[in-house]
């Protein structure tokens, strides 16, 4: 069964690590409006463009998305 991007991202959380993807995952966990069930790049990207104030750059999302695709094939 395929998992959502949110579900994958939650596996990247860590209160002690400070790399960009971990910080992104920690912030998404606190975002109650994040599209938790989506597997669609365009939907999540559009959401983050409008609401992802905690994301320093969309490059972080793109990198996390690439890891998600590699691990969710």
ZADOMI-472076 format. One line per field, with one value per atom (N, C-alpha, C): residue number from 1; residue in three letters; x negated, y negated, z. Coordinates in Angstrom, 2 decimals, always signed. Each point is the difference from the previous one (the first is absolute). Layout:
BEGIN
resi: [NUM:...]
resn: [ALA:...]
X: [X:...]
Y: [Y:...]
Z: [Z:...]
This chain:
BEGIN
resi: [1:1:1:2:2:2:3:3:3:4:4:4:5:5:5:6:6:6:7:7:7:8:8:8:9:9:9:10:10:10:11:11:11:12:12:12:13:13:13:14:14:14:15:15:15:16:16:16:17:17:17:18:18:18:19:19:19:20:20:20:21:21:21:22:22:22:23:23:23:24:24:24:25:25:25:26:26:26:27:27:27:28:28:28:29:29:29:30:30:30:31:31:31:32:32:32:33:33:33:34:34:34:35:35:35:36:36:36:37:37:37:38:38:38:39:39:39:40:40:40:41:41:41:42:42:42:43:43:43:44:44:44:45:45:45:46:46:46:47:47:47:48:48:48:49:49:49:50:50:50:51:51:51:52:52:52:53:53:53:54:54:54:55:55:55:56:56:56:57:57:57:58:58:58:59:59:59:60:60:60:61:61:61:62:62:62:63:63:63:64:64:64:65:65:65:66:66:66:67:67:67:68:68:68:69:69:69:70:70:70:71:71:71:72:72:72:73:73:73]
resn: [UNK:UNK:UNK:UNK:UNK:UNK:UNK:UNK:UNK:UNK:UNK:UNK:UNK:UNK:UNK:UNK:UNK:UNK:UNK:UNK:UNK:UNK:UNK:UNK:UNK:UNK:UNK:UNK:UNK:UNK:UNK:UNK:UNK:UNK:UNK:UNK:UNK:UNK:UNK:UNK:UNK:UNK:UNK:UNK:UNK:UNK:UNK:UNK:UNK:UNK:UNK:UNK:UNK:UNK:UNK:UNK:UNK:UNK:UNK:UNK:UNK:UNK:UNK:UNK:UNK:UNK:UNK:UNK:UNK:UNK:UNK:UNK:UNK:UNK:UNK:UNK:UNK:UNK:UNK:UNK:UNK:UNK:UNK:UNK:UNK:UNK:UNK:UNK:UNK:UNK:UNK:UNK:UNK:UNK:UNK:UNK:UNK:UNK:UNK:UNK:UNK:UNK:UNK:UNK:UNK:UNK:UNK:UNK:UNK:UNK:UNK:UNK:UNK:UNK:UNK:UNK:UNK:UNK:UNK:UNK:UNK:UNK:UNK:UNK:UNK:UNK:UNK:UNK:UNK:UNK:UNK:UNK:UNK:UNK:UNK:UNK:UNK:UNK:UNK:UNK:UNK:UNK:UNK:UNK:UNK:UNK:UNK:UNK:UNK:UNK:UNK:UNK:UNK:UNK:UNK:UNK:UNK:UNK:UNK:UNK:UNK:UNK:UNK:UNK:UNK:UNK:UNK:UNK:UNK:UNK:UNK:UNK:UNK:UNK:UNK:UNK:UNK:UNK:UNK:UNK:UNK:UNK:UNK:UNK:UNK:UNK:UNK:UNK:UNK:UNK:UNK:UNK:UNK:UNK:UNK:UNK:UNK:UNK:UNK:UNK:UNK:UNK:UNK:UNK:UNK:UNK:UNK:UNK:UNK:UNK:UNK:UNK:UNK:UNK:UNK:UNK:UNK:UNK:UNK]
X: [-0.84:+0.84:-0.89:+0.35:-0.74:+0.34:-0.98:+0.24:-0.03:+0.65:+0.03:-1.37:-0.20:-1.23:-0.12:+1.11:+0.00:-0.48:+0.53:-0.39:-1.50:-0.50:-1.44:-0.77:+0.43:-0.71:-0.05:+1.04:+0.01:-1.08:-0.50:-1.10:-1.33:-0.02:-1.23:-0.13:+0.98:-0.04:-1.09:-0.55:-1.00:-0.22:+0.25:-0.16:-1.45:-0.95:-1.41:-0.74:+0.48:-0.67:+0.45:-0.87:+0.30:-0.19:-0.02:-0.11:+1.35:-0.01:+1.17:+1.22:-0.18:+1.15:+0.58:-0.85:+0.50:+0.76:-0.53:+0.70:+1.33:+0.03:+1.24:+1.00:-0.43:+0.89:+0.54:-0.85:+0.44:+1.05:-0.18:+0.96:+1.32:-0.07:+1.23:+0.84:-0.64:+0.74:+0.89:-0.43:+0.76:+1.03:-0.02:+0.90:+1.29:+1.02:+1.27:+0.74:-0.37:+0.68:-0.74:-1.16:-0.78:+0.83:-0.04:+0.77:-0.58:+0.42:-0.60:+0.18:+1.02:+0.27:-0.47:-0.60:-0.38:-1.27:+0.01:-1.17:-0.35:+0.62:-0.12:-0.95:-1.06:-0.99:+0.64:+0.83:+0.59:+0.87:+0.77:+0.86:-0.83:-1.01:-0.83:-0.84:-0.55:-0.81:+0.82:+1.22:+0.87:+0.34:+0.26:+0.28:-1.18:-1.20:-1.19:-0.32:+0.27:-0.23:+0.84:+1.20:+0.91:-0.11:-0.36:+0.08:-1.29:-1.02:-1.21:-1.00:+0.46:-0.87:-1.18:+0.12:-1.07:-1.06:+0.24:-0.93:-0.94:-1.31:-0.93:-0.11:+0.24:-0.12:+0.78:+0.61:+0.71:-0.98:-1.28:-1.01:+0.01:+0.30:+0.06:+1.14:+1.15:+1.14:-0.37:-0.62:-0.37:-0.94:-0.96:-0.92:+0.74:+0.87:+0.78:+0.91:+0.58:+0.88:-0.78:-1.22:-0.82:-0.29:-0.30:-0.20:+1.30:+1.10:+1.32:+0.25:-0.25:+0.24:-0.92:-1.25:-0.96:+0.43:+0.58:+0.37:+1.45:+0.74:+1.42:+0.39:-0.97:+0.26:+0.73]
Y: [+1.19:-1.19:-1.25:-0.92:-1.25:-0.88:-0.68:-0.93:-1.42:-0.86:-1.40:-0.65:-1.15:-0.75:-0.38:-0.41:-0.36:+1.17:+1.18:+1.18:+0.26:-0.10:+0.16:-1.07:-1.25:-1.10:+0.16:+0.59:+0.19:+0.98:+0.83:+0.91:-0.74:-1.24:-0.80:-0.95:-0.01:-0.90:+0.43:-0.99:+0.26:-1.31:-0.01:-1.26:-0.44:+0.87:-0.32:-0.37:+0.46:-0.30:-1.36:-0.67:-1.35:-0.15:+1.11:-0.13:-0.49:-0.49:-0.64:+0.92:+1.25:+0.89:+0.33:+0.21:+0.27:-1.20:-1.20:-1.20:-0.16:+0.31:-0.03:+1.00:+1.22:+1.03:-0.42:-0.55:-0.45:-1.12:-0.89:-1.10:+0.50:+0.94:+0.54:+0.70:+0.66:+0.68:-0.98:-1.24:-1.01:-0.73:+0.25:-0.66:+0.80:-0.41:+0.73:+0.00:-0.86:-0.08:+0.71:+0.53:+0.67:+1.13:+0.17:+1.08:+1.38:+0.55:+1.21:+1.26:+0.07:+1.22:-0.07:-1.10:-0.19:+0.75:+0.49:+0.59:-0.80:-1.17:-0.79:-1.18:-0.01:-1.06:-1.38:-0.16:-1.31:-0.52:+0.87:-0.40:-0.47:+0.76:-0.34:-1.24:-0.08:-1.15:-1.29:+0.05:-1.18:-0.40:+0.99:-0.29:-0.70:+0.53:-0.58:-1.39:-0.23:-1.33:-1.05:+0.38:-0.95:+0.01:+1.14:+0.15:+0.47:+0.27:+0.57:-1.03:-0.93:-1.06:+0.56:+1.22:+0.64:+0.63:+0.01:+0.62:-1.06:+0.11:-1.04:-0.10:+1.12:+0.04:+1.20:-0.15:+1.13:+1.10:-0.32:+1.02:+1.09:-0.38:+0.98:+0.97:-0.53:+0.87:+0.92:-0.55:+0.81:+1.13:-0.28:+1.03:+1.07:-0.43:+0.95:+0.82:-0.64:+0.71:+1.09:-0.31:+0.99:+1.20:-0.24:+1.12:+0.80:-0.71:+0.65:+0.93:-0.49:+0.81:+1.23:-0.18:+1.12:+1.07:-0.44:+0.92:+0.44:-0.44:+0.30:+0.62:+0.54:+0.56:+1.32]
Z: [+0.00:+0.00:+0.00:-0.86:-0.08:+1.20:+0.48:+1.10:-0.53:+0.72:-0.40:+0.25:-0.63:+0.22:+1.48:+0.59:+1.42:+0.85:-0.26:+0.78:-0.15:-1.22:-0.21:+0.78:-0.12:+0.63:+1.53:+0.56:+1.45:+0.45:-0.90:+0.35:+0.05:-0.47:-0.04:+1.20:+0.88:+1.17:+0.99:+0.65:+1.03:+0.75:+1.29:+0.75:+0.14:-0.28:+0.19:-1.28:-1.14:-1.26:-0.52:-0.73:-0.48:-1.50:-0.76:-1.45:-0.57:-1.22:-0.58:-0.07:-0.39:-0.13:+1.37:+0.98:+1.35:+0.55:-0.19:+0.45:-0.73:-1.29:-0.79:+0.58:+0.25:+0.56:+1.37:+0.84:+1.32:-0.12:-0.97:-0.19:-0.56:-0.96:-0.60:+1.07:+0.92:+1.07:+0.76:+0.12:+0.74:-0.87:-1.31:-0.94:-0.14:+0.70:+0.00:-1.32:-0.91:-1.30:-1.12:+0.27:-1.04:-0.61:-1.34:-0.65:+0.32:+1.11:+0.56:-0.83:-0.83:-0.75:-1.45:-0.38:-1.40:-0.38:-1.23:-0.63:-1.26:-0.16:-1.22:+0.18:-0.80:+0.07:-0.17:-1.03:-0.30:+1.15:+0.61:+1.11:+1.20:+0.35:+1.16:-0.29:-1.20:-0.38:+0.05:-0.55:+0.03:+1.43:+0.84:+1.41:+0.65:-0.22:+0.63:-0.54:-1.28:-0.57:+0.73:+0.39:+0.66:+1.53:+0.57:+1.46:+0.67:-0.77:+0.57:+0.48:+0.80:+0.52:+0.79:+0.49:+0.77:-0.90:-1.30:-0.95:-0.56:+0.25:-0.44:-1.52:-0.70:-1.45:-0.52:-1.16:-0.61:-0.41:-0.06:-0.30:+1.07:+1.23:+1.10:-0.27:-0.40:-0.35:-1.15:-1.04:-1.16:+0.39:+0.86:+0.46:+0.80:+0.89:+0.80:-0.91:-1.01:-0.94:-0.74:-0.41:-0.70:+0.89:+1.27:+0.94:+0.17:+0.09:+0.12:-1.18:-1.22:-1.19:-0.02:+0.39:+0.04:+1.01:+1.10:+1.08:-0.03:-1.00:-0.05:-1.35:-0.69:-1.34:+0.08]
